[in-house]
Amino acid sequence: MIPKIIHYTWFSNEPLSADIQACIDSWQRHMPDYTIMKWDLESIADIDNIFMREAIAKRKWAFAADFVRLHAIYHYGGIYLDTDMKMLRPLDPMLRHRAFIGREHSFHLIEHRTEHFLTSHCFGAEPRHPYIKRCLDYYEGRRFVTGTCPDLPVSLTLDMTLMPYIQSEIAKQWGYSPSTLRDELQELPDGLTVYPSECFDPQPPGQGSYGQHLALGSWRESRIARPKVDWRYKIEWHIVAMLRAILSTIGYDLIKKN
């Protein structure tokens, strides 16, 4: 059973924005009997992990948080929430699982297939769950800084692999199907349950939604970064990704035929 603990990370010394504070307030409003654990630079001081240390040194807070969220859930159990996760109702029904996570609403093109990654912004498990351990193993001996040439783009000198992709790839070892046709409850071995996107990444929220990921995305550095990624933008991106997938598949088939 998952303990009533909510973990979140905040490594910068900047004050919480009004939007983020409102999200944290929503946790306390809907789950007043949960313990909330804040992971900051002081609380991670004794954790020995080179990936996390290098990400902190580069002030890449989100990538340091990728390791810390797994460390927290593996050792303490509980639920991890991004600070931009607005809760709409209690997560009490999730506590009966050994581990749970959800599918993202958006999908990605992977080797001519469209796949749904998993919600790194909202997941939970009992302490020492094997799925969380396998995700944590990704960071064993791995460095965040992969190159030192100052003339190269940052994307080529840092390991900026996204956590939703990592969690999705590892979940496939448990039988997870990332297909766009399987946006439904998936009950996997070791008590790992994957919820449909409407639960933790709804666009827009509905009756089955537990929370809404606002995707404030202050850490993003790509050309699509914006102060706030709203649901209209996500739907627009969703359509573009689908068209790209179709065109890529058609092109791939034509190449094979020729």
C-alpha positions as CSV (number, residue, x, y, z in Angstrom):
1,M,0.0,0.0,0.0
2,I,1.2,3.5,-0.9
3,P,1.8,5.8,2.2
4,K,0.2,9.2,2.4
5,I,3.2,11.2,1.5
6,I,3.5,13.8,-1.3
7,H,7.0,14.6,-2.6
8,Y,8.0,17.6,-4.6
9,T,11.3,19.3,-5.5
10,W,12.4,22.9,-5.4
11,F,16.1,23.5,-5.9
12,S,16.4,27.2,-6.7
13,N,16.4,29.9,-4.1
14,E,13.7,31.8,-5.9
15,P,10.3,32.2,-4.2
16,L,7.4,30.1,-5.4
17,S,5.3,31.8,-8.1
18,A,1.6,32.5,-7.4
19,D,0.6,29.7,-9.9
20,I,2.9,27.2,-8.2
21,Q,1.8,28.1,-4.7
22,A,-1.8,27.7,-5.9
23,C,-1.0,24.2,-7.0
24,I,0.5,23.3,-3.7
25,D,-2.5,24.8,-1.9
26,S,-4.7,22.5,-4.0
27,W,-2.8,19.4,-2.6
28,Q,-3.3,20.6,0.9
29,R,-7.0,21.4,0.3
30,H,-7.8,18.0,-1.2
31,M,-5.4,15.9,0.9
32,P,-5.1,17.6,4.3
33,D,-4.0,14.3,6.0
34,Y,-1.0,13.7,3.7
35,T,2.6,14.6,4.7
36,I,4.2,16.9,2.2
37,M,8.0,16.4,1.8
38,K,9.9,19.2,0.1
39,W,13.2,18.1,-1.5
40,D,15.7,21.0,-1.8
41,L,19.4,21.5,-1.9
42,E,19.7,20.9,1.9
43,S,17.7,17.6,1.9
44,I,19.7,16.1,-1.0
45,A,23.1,17.1,0.4
46,D,24.0,13.5,1.4
47,I,22.8,11.8,-1.8
48,D,25.8,10.6,-3.8
49,N,24.8,10.6,-7.5
50,I,27.0,12.1,-10.2
51,F,24.1,12.8,-12.6
52,M,22.2,14.8,-10.0
53,R,25.3,16.7,-8.9
54,E,26.2,17.7,-12.4
55,A,22.6,18.7,-13.2
56,I,22.6,20.9,-10.0
57,A,25.9,22.4,-10.9
58,K,24.5,23.4,-14.4
59,R,21.4,24.7,-12.7
60,K,19.3,22.3,-14.7
61,W,16.8,21.8,-11.9
62,A,14.3,19.6,-13.8
63,F,16.9,17.0,-14.7
64,A,18.2,16.9,-11.1
65,A,14.6,16.5,-10.1
66,D,14.2,13.5,-12.4
67,F,16.6,11.5,-10.3
68,V,15.4,12.9,-6.9
69,R,11.8,12.0,-7.6
70,L,12.7,8.4,-8.2
71,H,15.0,8.4,-5.2
72,A,12.3,9.8,-2.9
73,I,9.6,7.3,-4.1
74,Y,11.9,4.3,-4.0
75,H,13.2,4.9,-0.4
76,Y,10.1,6.5,1.2
77,G,7.2,5.5,-0.9
78,G,4.3,7.9,-1.6
79,I,3.3,10.1,-4.5
80,Y,5.4,12.5,-6.5
81,L,3.9,15.7,-7.9
82,D,5.4,18.4,-10.1
83,T,4.9,21.8,-8.6
84,D,2.6,22.7,-11.5
85,M,0.2,19.8,-10.9
86,K,-3.1,21.2,-9.8
87,M,-5.2,18.7,-7.9
88,L,-8.9,18.5,-8.5
89,R,-9.7,15.7,-6.0
90,P,-7.9,13.4,-3.5
91,L,-5.6,10.7,-4.7
92,D,-6.8,8.3,-2.1
93,P,-8.0,5.6,-4.6
94,M,-4.4,5.3,-5.8
95,L,-3.1,4.2,-2.4
96,R,-4.4,0.7,-2.9
97,H,-1.9,0.0,-5.7
98,R,1.6,-1.1,-5.3
99,A,2.6,1.5,-7.9
100,F,0.7,3.8,-10.3
101,I,1.4,6.2,-13.1
102,G,-0.6,7.7,-16.0
103,R,-0.3,8.2,-19.7
104,E,0.4,11.7,-21.1
105,H,-2.3,13.2,-23.3
106,S,0.2,14.2,-26.0
107,F,2.0,11.5,-28.1
108,H,5.4,11.3,-29.8
109,L,6.8,9.9,-33.0
110,I,9.2,7.0,-32.2
111,E,10.6,5.0,-35.2
112,H,7.5,5.6,-37.4
113,R,5.1,4.9,-34.5
114,T,3.1,7.2,-32.3
115,E,3.5,6.5,-28.6
116,H,2.2,7.9,-25.4
117,F,4.8,8.5,-22.7
118,L,4.1,8.3,-19.0
119,T,3.3,11.1,-16.4
120,S,6.5,11.8,-14.6
121,H,4.6,14.7,-13.1
122,C,2.3,12.4,-11.1
123,F,3.1,8.9,-10.1
124,G,3.5,6.9,-6.9
125,A,4.5,3.6,-5.4
126,E,5.2,1.7,-2.2
127,P,8.8,1.8,-0.9
128,R,11.3,-0.3,-3.0
129,H,9.0,-1.1,-5.8
130,P,10.9,-3.0,-8.6
131,Y,9.6,-0.7,-11.4
132,I,10.8,2.4,-9.6
133,K,14.1,0.6,-8.9
134,R,14.5,-0.1,-12.6
135,C,13.9,3.5,-13.5
136,L,16.4,4.6,-10.8
137,D,18.9,2.2,-12.4
138,Y,19.0,4.4,-15.5
139,Y,21.0,6.9,-13.4
140,E,23.5,4.4,-12.0
141,G,26.9,5.5,-13.2
142,R,25.4,7.9,-15.7
143,R,26.7,11.4,-16.1
144,F,24.6,14.5,-17.0
145,V,27.5,16.2,-18.7
146,T,28.4,14.2,-21.8
147,G,30.7,16.6,-23.5
148,T,32.9,19.6,-22.7
149,C,33.4,21.4,-26.0
150,P,32.1,25.0,-25.5
151,D,31.3,25.3,-29.2
152,L,28.7,22.6,-29.2
153,P,25.0,23.2,-28.5
154,V,23.9,22.4,-25.0
155,S,21.7,19.6,-26.3
156,L,24.8,17.8,-27.5
157,T,26.8,18.2,-24.2
158,L,24.2,17.2,-21.7
159,D,22.0,14.1,-21.2
160,M,18.6,15.7,-21.5
161,T,16.6,12.5,-22.0
162,L,13.1,13.2,-20.8
163,M,11.8,11.3,-17.8
164,P,8.4,10.5,-19.4
165,Y,10.3,8.6,-22.1
166,I,12.5,6.8,-19.7
167,Q,9.5,5.7,-17.6
168,S,7.6,4.6,-20.7
169,E,10.5,2.5,-22.1
170,I,11.1,0.8,-18.8
171,A,7.3,0.2,-18.3
172,K,7.4,-1.8,-21.6
173,Q,9.4,-4.4,-19.7
174,W,6.3,-4.8,-17.5
175,G,4.1,-5.1,-20.6
176,Y,3.0,-1.5,-21.0
177,S,1.5,-0.7,-24.4
178,P,2.2,3.0,-25.5
179,S,-0.1,2.7,-28.5
180,T,-2.5,5.6,-29.1
181,L,-5.3,2.9,-29.3
182,R,-4.7,1.8,-25.6
183,D,-5.5,4.9,-23.7
184,E,-7.2,2.8,-21.0
185,L,-6.4,1.3,-17.7
186,Q,-3.5,-1.2,-17.9
187,E,-2.9,-3.5,-15.0
188,L,0.7,-4.8,-15.2
189,P,2.8,-7.3,-13.1
190,D,4.1,-6.3,-9.7
191,G,0.9,-4.3,-9.0
192,L,1.9,-1.6,-11.5
193,T,-1.2,0.2,-12.8
194,V,-1.2,2.7,-15.7
195,Y,-4.1,5.1,-15.8
196,P,-5.5,6.7,-19.0
197,S,-4.5,10.2,-19.8
198,E,-7.8,11.7,-18.6
199,C,-6.7,11.0,-15.0
200,F,-3.5,12.9,-14.6
201,D,-3.0,14.8,-17.9
202,P,-6.5,15.7,-19.1
203,Q,-7.0,18.1,-22.0
204,P,-9.3,19.6,-20.8
205,P,-10.3,18.1,-17.3
206,G,-13.3,15.9,-17.1
207,Q,-15.3,13.8,-14.7
208,G,-12.5,11.2,-14.5
209,S,-9.7,13.7,-13.9
210,Y,-7.8,13.7,-10.6
211,G,-5.6,16.7,-11.5
212,Q,-4.4,18.9,-14.3
213,H,-0.8,19.4,-15.3
214,L,-0.4,23.1,-16.1
215,A,2.9,22.5,-17.8
216,L,4.3,25.9,-16.7
217,G,7.6,24.7,-18.2
218,S,9.9,27.4,-16.8
219,W,12.9,25.1,-17.3
220,R,12.4,24.4,-21.0
221,E,14.9,25.9,-23.4
222,S,13.6,24.8,-26.7
223,R,12.1,27.1,-29.4
224,I,8.6,26.0,-28.3
225,A,9.0,27.2,-24.8
226,R,6.4,29.6,-23.6
227,P,5.3,31.1,-20.2
228,K,2.4,28.6,-20.1
229,V,1.5,25.7,-22.3
230,D,-2.3,25.7,-22.4
231,W,-4.6,22.9,-23.6
232,R,-5.2,24.7,-27.0
233,Y,-1.5,24.5,-27.7
234,K,-1.3,20.9,-26.7
235,I,-4.2,20.0,-29.1
236,E,-2.5,21.9,-31.9
237,W,0.7,20.0,-31.2
238,H,-1.2,16.8,-31.0
239,I,-2.7,17.3,-34.5
240,V,0.7,18.3,-36.0
241,A,2.4,15.2,-34.5
242,M,-0.3,13.0,-36.0
243,L,0.1,14.5,-39.5
244,R,3.9,14.1,-39.2
245,A,3.5,10.5,-38.2
246,I,1.2,9.8,-41.1
247,L,3.4,11.5,-43.6
248,S,6.5,9.8,-42.2
249,T,4.9,6.4,-42.5
250,I,3.8,7.1,-46.1
251,G,7.3,8.3,-47.0
252,Y,8.8,5.2,-45.3
253,D,6.5,2.9,-47.3
254,L,7.4,4.6,-50.5
255,I,11.1,4.3,-49.8
256,K,10.7,0.6,-49.2
257,K,8.7,0.1,-52.4
258,N,11.4,1.9,-54.4
